[in-house]
Amino acid sequence: MGCFAWDMCETIVTMASTSVAIIGGGPGGYEAALVARKAGADVTLIERQGMGGNAVLTDVVPSKTVIATAEWRTIADRAPQLGIRDAQRADADEVPEHFVDLGAVNARVGALVEKQSGDIAARMAKNGIEIVDGTGTLTADGTVEVNGSELRADAVLLALGARPRVVDGAEPDGERIFTWTQLYNLEALPEHLIVVGSGVTGAEFAGAYSLLGSRVTLVSSGERVLSKEDPEAAALVQEAFAERGMNVMGGSRAATVVNTGAGVRVTLTDGREVEGSHCLMAVGSVPNTDGVGLADAGVAIDERGYIAVDRVSRTSARGIYAAGDCTGVLPLASVAATQGRIAMAHALGDAVQPLDLRHVASAVFTAPEIATVGASEADLKERGIFYEVSRLDLARNPRAKMLGMDGGFVKIFGHTVTGQVLGAVIVGSRASEHIFPLTLAVTHHLTVDDVAGTFTVYPSLSGTTAEVARRLHHLGDASRM
């Protein structure tokens, strides 16, 4: 997290005249602004593109809107299984021929992005937070320069975000070769989309465009997709990809991507080639930390260019904090928002609990979704912690049967001695919603009996979560030791 010369408990005294400058209007920036304003500070937020940052403008909101459309198409295609008939079709069991108007989908994406960004801006204005349209930079004397003027502040928060990583020889052109920020101008579905990168972003877009109707090839550096996720969960998603006809080319990376005029040609490092109509490069991101004056202000960065912060979001420079993707902690909007809130609470003298990444819940919005919280099984094994696993398929759940769900599972890791919930994995439709009670359990050190003894609605998907916990009932029972 970096080394810091000044004492951990030192804070800035909260006064009505305290001023805060925030560079960046993403989740880390606007959440910090609200905390600071509530504490009585005068807040200036500097943003060059629009409120919401990458999360709203080019990443989370637009991508998940496209994914939601893909999900609705799968629901529509299941209509005959649920007894819904098309009066114009003679064969009642025939799958309806739905098609996707990508131009309309992306028009809706643009409208939702504009609405969400505008809602955030309106909330800032309502709370008396000044928004300055421009690019902020730091100076050696601790001021912030913006639009040719100097802004002095008692505390500064850097919420600079990140941008897609560009690979030499595979530079995006916005016509045939794209980053994930450039897909929303397409008017028609790619005939054959090649996705380079099988991490979260690559897997999500590959899955979504496959469901929307494109032929998809996914290039993975490893033999399986989503290598950082629970292996069983990742395997289930990869099986779903294969069942939908997706071609996963594993064990290699893209060396070059060429726009041939009529399409693209991707050459892999092992010599294989694949041709398609379009290519999406999803090979990670780099922080927006260049040209901001970090060195002048004494803000340390690591070898990858990320700002070094401690668990309360302080940088190496006194009075300067950082939050979000520019810190390289975890590229999640929820983590950025938490970092921003923690930073302002600490800067303004409020009680603060340092960031604890063991409590972070995350999701992969594929079909099925993967949601996780707490320790993974690999972590537990590496740390030598005594644990037991309980797992049940969702296909046996009555609510899942009613909804036509036939895949997915719930898995809980419980401490053998204390019974505490150490971590959990849910795979299935809307897993991102169903992980919340297990997030509460991990965060507040609840036991498997605490989860098992809590009422669930019947029928509900959460009933499986309680049943999985009940199967770990005897953990922590001294009579079994």
QUIQUIUR-V474810 format. One record per run of one state. SS is the DSSP state (h for helix, s for strand, l for the rest). FROM is the first residue (numbers start at 1). LEN is the number of residues. If there is no record, write none. Layout:
<<SS | FROM | LEN> <SS | FROM | LEN>>
//
This chain:
<<l | 1 | 18> <s | 19 | 5> <l | 24 | 3> <h | 27 | 12> <l | 39 | 3> <s | 42 | 6> <l | 48 | 5> <h | 53 | 5> <l | 58 | 2> <h | 60 | 18> <l | 78 | 1> <h | 79 | 4> <l | 83 | 19> <h | 102 | 25> <l | 127 | 3> <s | 130 | 4> <l | 134 | 2> <s | 136 | 3> <l | 139 | 5> <s | 144 | 3> <l | 147 | 2> <s | 149 | 3> <l | 152 | 3> <s | 155 | 4> <l | 159 | 3> <s | 162 | 3> <l | 165 | 12> <s | 177 | 2> <l | 179 | 4> <h | 183 | 3> <l | 186 | 6> <s | 192 | 5> <l | 197 | 3> <h | 200 | 13> <l | 213 | 2> <s | 215 | 5> <l | 220 | 11> <h | 231 | 13> <l | 244 | 3> <s | 247 | 3> <l | 250 | 4> <s | 254 | 6> <l | 260 | 4> <s | 264 | 5> <l | 269 | 4> <s | 273 | 4> <l | 277 | 1> <s | 278 | 4> <l | 282 | 3> <s | 285 | 3> <l | 288 | 6> <h | 294 | 4> <l | 298 | 3> <s | 301 | 1> <l | 302 | 5> <s | 307 | 1> <l | 308 | 6> <s | 314 | 1> <l | 315 | 5> <s | 320 | 3> <l | 323 | 2> <h | 325 | 3> <l | 328 | 5> <h | 333 | 15> <l | 348 | 9> <h | 357 | 3> <l | 360 | 1> <s | 361 | 4> <l | 365 | 4> <s | 369 | 6> <l | 375 | 2> <h | 377 | 7> <l | 384 | 3> <s | 387 | 7> <h | 394 | 3> <l | 397 | 1> <h | 398 | 5> <l | 403 | 6> <s | 409 | 7> <l | 416 | 4> <s | 420 | 9> <l | 429 | 2> <h | 431 | 4> <l | 435 | 1> <h | 436 | 8> <l | 444 | 3> <s | 447 | 1> <h | 448 | 5> <l | 453 | 9> <h | 462 | 9> <l | 471 | 7> <h | 478 | 3> <l | 481 | 1>>
//
